[in-house]
Amino acid sequence: MHRLGSGIAGGRLAPAEYEHNFSDLHPRFDKHEALVASDRCYFCHDAPCMTACPTEIDIPLFIRQISTANPLGAARTIFSQNILGGMCARVCPTETLCEQACVRNTAEDRPVDIGRLQRYATDIAMEQNRQFFHRAAETGHTIAVVGAGPAGLACAHRLAMNGHSVVVFDAREKAGGLNEYGIATYKAPDNFAQKEVDYLLAIGGIEIRNGMALGRDFSLQDLAADYDAVFIGIGLAGVNGLGIEGEELSGVDDAVDFIAYLRQADNKADVPIGRRVVVLGGGMTAVDAAVQAKLLGAEEVTICYRRGKEHMNASEFEQDLAASKGVTIRHWLAPKRVVGKDGAVAGIELEYTALRDGHLVGTGETGVIAADQIFKAIGQSFKASGLGALSMEKGRIVVDDQCRTSMERVYAGGDCVNRGEDLTVSAVAHGRDAADAIHLAFASAGQPAVAVA
């Protein structure tokens, strides 16, 4: 957030209100609550919840371990598949993944609280700094990882576990990527993202170089020449524009920048917000921005989405959360023009839309919503330089099922590739699988490589 309109200000609430508003969305289970929740699991042999998890965590096993008062064993089970299981327990849309697949839904229309049970176990392990994995003997190989987000960190940890040395390059001041800069503050308070990075790095063999950007400080060709393998996990750096009149007015901001700014703010009162805020978009970013605008003291917050409720990328839980915080969600509205006054936002003109023969069209009817701040949350795009002739498809890096790119010894994963959903848990799975592929590639080339479980 760099430009302020006349109606945008900080300090709208009392200090205690900020503390309350940005407290933990789902506080951790205590021991009794965890035991009661774990007792609801059927421990299915062919568990559909496990199949629905992109990292394929053995969910029945870790829940059984919790039910037998063994949370550290549960944490090991989780971390063996997803070393960022703590953050994923907080931010994964479990309601559309593992919990949606839970067979308890059939009997009771209420799944086992898989996400909160996962958090219970991983939090205990991290608080006790229990390290379950240790480095194998040094292999002599050094791998470059570009991007210290979920994909890059998961890749680095698995490589280090197998005895390789890893250098992680990241353009930002802190490691963590989306987990540090792109998650709603109330979903991961108390600096959890950095605590998780520290926990992961404790395995050793991983060096992080911050402030190093691909295309500015080095190229892919540079890395390919200097390292035995390269993994690219740079996410989506570009933010889609509206392409309408008035987009340049003061008070029109990117929702992604707003979320990052709020995440890094030492004092929430210093974060300026409008009285009347409009968020354009229908995904998780739109909901995160809208809810946090309300929590900062905005009087009116409206999400405008060009399609219907059933088409929104934000889960039903996230939509309900927004509504519970006082956010209004309006559908079938597309932005047409930002209305300005004295160089700042005064409102937004929107056109009603409809589906005709399967195509979204404008109806010609328009209306104006008064606003002094507008957040754009209409999607992100892959934006990078320094990749050379790497094969691309639909604006993302082409990879196979082992995360290999078109360039020898170069792998990629996370949101920057044309594979899977743009989720933290999917990025972790890509990074882990790419690390295993790199490790086995050394073995097939005649290098000793024994995978560490």
Sequence and secondary structure as in RCSB ss.txt:
>XXXX:A:sequence
MHRLGSGIAGGRLAPAEYEHNFSDLHPRFDKHEALVASDRCYFCHDAPCMTACPTEIDIPLFIRQISTANPLGAA
RTIFSQNILGGMCARVCPTETLCEQACVRNTAEDRPVDIGRLQRYATDIAMEQNRQFFHRAAETGHTIAVVGAGP
AGLACAHRLAMNGHSVVVFDAREKAGGLNEYGIATYKAPDNFAQKEVDYLLAIGGIEIRNGMALGRDFSLQDLAA
DYDAVFIGIGLAGVNGLGIEGEELSGVDDAVDFIAYLRQADNKADVPIGRRVVVLGGGMTAVDAAVQAKLLGAEE
VTICYRRGKEHMNASEFEQDLAASKGVTIRHWLAPKRVVGKDGAVAGIELEYTALRDGHLVGTGETGVIAADQIF
KAIGQSFKASGLGALSMEKGRIVVDDQCRTSMERVYAGGDCVNRGEDLTVSAVAHGRDAADAIHLAFASAGQPAV
AVA
>XXXX:A:secstr
     TTEES  S HHHHHHHTS SS    HHHHHHHHTT    TT HHHHHSTT   HHHHHHHHHTT HHHHH
HHHHHH TTHHHHHHHS GGGTHHHH THHHHHS    HHHHHHHHHHHHHHTT       S  S EEEEE  SH
HHHHHHHHHHHTT EEEEEESSSSS THHHHTS GGGS TTHHHHHHHHHHTTS EEEEET  BTTTB HHHHHH
HSSEEEE     EE    SBTTTSBTEEEHHHHHHHHHH S GGGS EESEEEEE SSHHHHHHHHHHHHTT SE
EEEE SS GGG SS HHHHHHHHHTT EEE SEEEEEEEEETTEEEEEEEEEEEEETTEEEEEEEEEEEE SEEE
E S EE      TT  EETTEE   TT B SSTTEEE STTBSSS S HHHHHHHHHHHHHHHHHHHHHTT    
   
